[in-house]
């Protein structure tokens, strides 16, 4: 167990948080994506067959205007692409092939930021995903993307 309440890394890189406000949620193992580790942590869990993602914004997520930086929201949405497609990916590895987003509203430090979405199509080589980022049920960002399945390097 480490200081984040995470058990040792599992083979898929997904670990379940055991302590704190996100106990019971899943995240990728610390360090498996250095950029994501530095701006997260981001979490997800499955509810009623759908993935729900979340993070608690901090001051370092804000832009000069005092709202959540667009880059932070887009990075979270990219994380959500993979969480939403988690079951379709199984143990396969993937990379973001395309990513589109539209800013709808501004977020702040006043509550958890969440994302939900769906797999639109899952083919042999790509997965199409779309979703919505919200804060307190206010839409902040709509997004869609295509994940390219690639052979895992051993």
C-alpha positions as a LaTeX table, in Angstrom:
\begin{tabular}{lrrr}
\hline
Residue & $x$ (\AA) & $y$ (\AA) & $z$ (\AA) \\
\hline
Unk1 & 0.00 & 0.00 & 0.00 \\
Unk2 & 1.32 & 3.48 & $-0.78$ \\
Unk3 & 0.42 & 6.88 & 0.67 \\
Unk4 & $-2.38$ & 7.36 & $-1.90$ \\
Unk5 & $-4.33$ & 4.33 & $-0.61$ \\
Unk6 & $-3.41$ & 2.29 & $-3.69$ \\
Unk7 & $-2.57$ & $-1.41$ & $-3.58$ \\
Unk8 & 0.37 & $-2.76$ & $-5.58$ \\
Unk9 & 0.06 & $-2.34$ & $-9.35$ \\
Unk10 & $-2.00$ & $-4.93$ & $-11.18$ \\
Unk11 & $-0.96$ & $-6.19$ & $-14.62$ \\
Unk12 & $-3.44$ & $-3.95$ & $-16.49$ \\
Unk13 & $-2.14$ & $-0.88$ & $-14.65$ \\
Unk14 & $-5.57$ & $-0.26$ & $-13.14$ \\
Unk15 & $-5.69$ & $-0.13$ & $-9.35$ \\
Unk16 & $-8.52$ & 0.39 & $-6.89$ \\
Unk17 & $-8.19$ & 3.17 & $-4.32$ \\
Unk18 & $-8.73$ & 1.87 & $-0.79$ \\
Unk19 & $-8.64$ & 5.09 & 1.27 \\
Unk20 & $-9.83$ & 8.71 & 1.17 \\
Unk21 & $-12.67$ & 10.39 & $-0.71$ \\
Unk22 & $-12.13$ & 8.25 & $-3.81$ \\
Unk23 & $-12.08$ & 4.88 & $-1.99$ \\
Unk24 & $-13.63$ & 2.28 & $-4.29$ \\
Unk25 & $-12.75$ & 4.22 & $-7.45$ \\
Unk26 & $-10.12$ & 2.98 & $-9.93$ \\
Unk27 & $-7.12$ & 4.85 & $-11.32$ \\
Unk28 & $-4.10$ & 3.91 & $-13.38$ \\
Unk29 & $-1.02$ & 3.06 & $-11.37$ \\
Unk30 & 1.11 & 6.01 & $-10.27$ \\
Unk31 & 3.84 & 6.66 & $-12.78$ \\
Unk32 & 2.33 & 4.61 & $-15.63$ \\
Unk33 & 1.63 & 7.93 & $-17.41$ \\
Unk34 & 3.99 & 10.60 & $-16.03$ \\
Unk35 & 1.97 & 13.54 & $-17.42$ \\
Unk36 & $-1.31$ & 12.22 & $-16.03$ \\
Unk37 & 0.34 & 11.51 & $-12.69$ \\
Unk38 & 1.58 & 15.12 & $-12.50$ \\
Unk39 & $-1.82$ & 16.71 & $-13.21$ \\
Unk40 & $-4.14$ & 14.14 & $-11.62$ \\
Unk41 & $-5.02$ & 12.03 & $-9.95$ \\
Unk42 & $-8.02$ & 11.13 & $-12.12$ \\
Unk43 & $-10.40$ & 8.30 & $-11.16$ \\
Unk44 & $-13.14$ & 6.15 & $-12.68$ \\
Unk45 & $-15.66$ & 3.52 & $-11.68$ \\
Unk46 & $-18.42$ & 1.57 & $-13.35$ \\
Unk47 & $-21.99$ & 2.36 & $-12.37$ \\
Unk48 & $-24.96$ & 0.67 & $-14.08$ \\
Unk49 & $-22.66$ & $-0.62$ & $-16.82$ \\
Unk50 & $-21.24$ & 2.85 & $-17.62$ \\
Unk51 & $-17.93$ & 4.40 & $-16.65$ \\
Unk52 & $-18.01$ & 7.55 & $-14.54$ \\
Unk53 & $-14.79$ & 9.55 & $-14.18$ \\
Unk54 & $-13.91$ & 12.22 & $-11.62$ \\
Unk55 & $-11.23$ & 14.48 & $-10.20$ \\
Unk56 & $-11.12$ & 17.15 & $-7.53$ \\
Unk57 & $-9.79$ & 20.39 & $-9.05$ \\
Unk58 & $-6.99$ & 22.17 & $-7.23$ \\
Unk59 & $-5.56$ & 25.67 & $-7.55$ \\
Unk60 & $-2.89$ & 24.42 & $-9.99$ \\
Unk61 & $-5.69$ & 23.40 & $-12.40$ \\
Unk62 & $-6.85$ & 27.02 & $-12.75$ \\
Unk63 & $-6.01$ & 29.50 & $-15.49$ \\
Unk64 & $-5.24$ & 33.21 & $-15.03$ \\
Unk65 & $-8.96$ & 33.99 & $-14.97$ \\
Unk66 & $-9.58$ & 31.72 & $-11.98$ \\
Unk67 & $-11.43$ & 28.98 & $-13.85$ \\
Unk68 & $-10.29$ & 25.45 & $-14.67$ \\
Unk69 & $-7.72$ & 25.61 & $-17.48$ \\
Unk70 & $-8.95$ & 24.23 & $-20.80$ \\
Unk71 & $-5.85$ & 22.06 & $-21.05$ \\
Unk72 & $-6.70$ & 20.44 & $-17.70$ \\
Unk73 & $-10.25$ & 19.70 & $-18.88$ \\
Unk74 & $-9.00$ & 18.27 & $-22.18$ \\
Unk75 & $-6.42$ & 16.11 & $-20.39$ \\
Unk76 & $-9.15$ & 14.81 & $-18.09$ \\
Unk77 & $-11.39$ & 14.12 & $-21.10$ \\
Unk78 & $-8.54$ & 12.17 & $-22.75$ \\
Unk79 & $-8.26$ & 10.09 & $-19.55$ \\
Unk80 & $-12.04$ & 9.59 & $-19.73$ \\
Unk81 & $-11.79$ & 8.22 & $-23.30$ \\
Unk82 & $-9.75$ & 5.31 & $-21.94$ \\
Unk83 & $-11.88$ & 4.82 & $-18.83$ \\
Unk84 & $-15.08$ & 4.78 & $-20.88$ \\
Unk85 & $-13.49$ & 2.27 & $-23.27$ \\
Unk86 & $-11.90$ & 0.28 & $-20.40$ \\
Unk87 & $-14.12$ & $-2.81$ & $-20.83$ \\
Unk88 & $-13.81$ & $-2.74$ & $-24.63$ \\
Unk89 & $-10.03$ & $-2.56$ & $-24.31$ \\
Unk90 & $-9.82$ & $-5.46$ & $-21.82$ \\
Unk91 & $-6.05$ & $-5.90$ & $-21.54$ \\
Unk92 & $-5.30$ & $-4.35$ & $-24.94$ \\
Unk93 & $-3.12$ & $-1.26$ & $-25.20$ \\
Unk94 & $-4.34$ & 1.82 & $-27.10$ \\
Unk95 & $-3.36$ & 5.37 & $-27.98$ \\
Unk96 & $-5.49$ & 8.40 & $-28.77$ \\
Unk97 & $-5.84$ & 8.60 & $-32.54$ \\
Unk98 & $-8.26$ & 11.58 & $-32.69$ \\
Unk99 & $-9.64$ & 13.92 & $-30.04$ \\
Unk100 & $-12.21$ & 16.70 & $-30.41$ \\
Unk101 & $-13.72$ & 18.93 & $-27.77$ \\
Unk102 & $-16.02$ & 21.89 & $-27.38$ \\
Unk103 & $-15.97$ & 24.18 & $-24.35$ \\
Unk104 & $-19.46$ & 24.74 & $-22.99$ \\
Unk105 & $-18.94$ & 26.35 & $-19.58$ \\
Unk106 & $-16.40$ & 27.36 & $-16.97$ \\
Unk107 & $-15.53$ & 25.32 & $-13.88$ \\
Unk108 & $-13.89$ & 26.25 & $-10.62$ \\
Unk109 & $-12.78$ & 24.84 & $-7.30$ \\
Unk110 & $-16.37$ & 24.43 & $-6.08$ \\
Unk111 & $-16.76$ & 20.68 & $-6.49$ \\
Unk112 & $-15.74$ & 17.50 & $-8.18$ \\
Unk113 & $-15.42$ & 17.47 & $-11.98$ \\
Unk114 & $-16.98$ & 14.41 & $-13.61$ \\
Unk115 & $-17.16$ & 12.81 & $-17.04$ \\
Unk116 & $-19.45$ & 10.17 & $-18.48$ \\
Unk117 & $-19.81$ & 8.84 & $-21.96$ \\
Unk118 & $-20.23$ & 5.85 & $-24.17$ \\
Unk119 & $-18.46$ & 3.66 & $-26.67$ \\
Unk120 & $-20.12$ & 4.43 & $-30.01$ \\
Unk121 & $-18.41$ & 1.65 & $-31.95$ \\
Unk122 & $-15.76$ & $-0.94$ & $-31.22$ \\
Unk123 & $-13.95$ & $-2.46$ & $-34.20$ \\
Unk124 & $-10.98$ & $-4.79$ & $-34.46$ \\
Unk125 & $-8.53$ & $-1.88$ & $-34.52$ \\
Unk126 & $-10.29$ & 1.27 & $-33.21$ \\
Unk127 & $-12.82$ & 2.33 & $-30.58$ \\
Unk128 & $-15.02$ & 5.42 & $-31.04$ \\
Unk129 & $-15.99$ & 7.22 & $-27.80$ \\
Unk130 & $-17.95$ & 10.35 & $-26.88$ \\
Unk131 & $-18.69$ & 12.02 & $-23.56$ \\
Unk132 & $-19.44$ & 15.06 & $-21.47$ \\
Unk133 & $-17.46$ & 16.72 & $-18.65$ \\
Unk134 & $-19.58$ & 18.36 & $-15.94$ \\
Unk135 & $-19.27$ & 20.06 & $-12.56$ \\
Unk136 & $-22.32$ & 20.08 & $-10.25$ \\
Unk137 & $-24.35$ & 18.91 & $-13.28$ \\
Unk138 & $-23.22$ & 21.99 & $-15.29$ \\
Unk139 & $-21.74$ & 21.00 & $-18.68$ \\
Unk140 & $-18.15$ & 22.17 & $-19.08$ \\
Unk141 & $-16.83$ & 20.28 & $-22.12$ \\
Unk142 & $-18.18$ & 17.85 & $-24.69$ \\
Unk143 & $-15.64$ & 15.51 & $-26.26$ \\
Unk144 & $-15.20$ & 12.64 & $-28.66$ \\
Unk145 & $-12.27$ & 10.59 & $-29.75$ \\
Unk146 & $-10.96$ & 7.51 & $-31.45$ \\
Unk147 & $-8.63$ & 5.09 & $-29.70$ \\
Unk148 & $-6.26$ & 2.99 & $-31.81$ \\
Unk149 & $-5.60$ & $-0.49$ & $-30.44$ \\
Unk150 & $-1.93$ & $-1.36$ & $-30.69$ \\
Unk151 & 0.15 & $-4.39$ & $-29.86$ \\
Unk152 & 1.47 & $-4.26$ & $-26.31$ \\
Unk153 & 5.27 & $-4.10$ & $-26.11$ \\
Unk154 & 6.67 & $-6.65$ & $-23.72$ \\
\hline
\end{tabular}
